[in-house]
């Protein structure tokens, strides 16, 4: 059987790869928000707090997304 979901940073972190969400691109778990979107905003100079408020996310979700993007 094929994997349905992959938690590349571990299940305790907030990044998931799921073929049924965003064509399998990494997203924040339980959302359709692309990791690349959050990482791009952060790279452009936006603060983690601002991004979290903008997308109604927890700070740790944004931090996990940024961490994942920096490693990948």
Secondary structure, 3 states (H helix, E strand, C coil): CCCCEECCCCCCCCEEEECCCHHHCCEECCCCCEHHHHHHHHHCCCCHHHHHHHHCCCHHHHHHHHHHHHHC
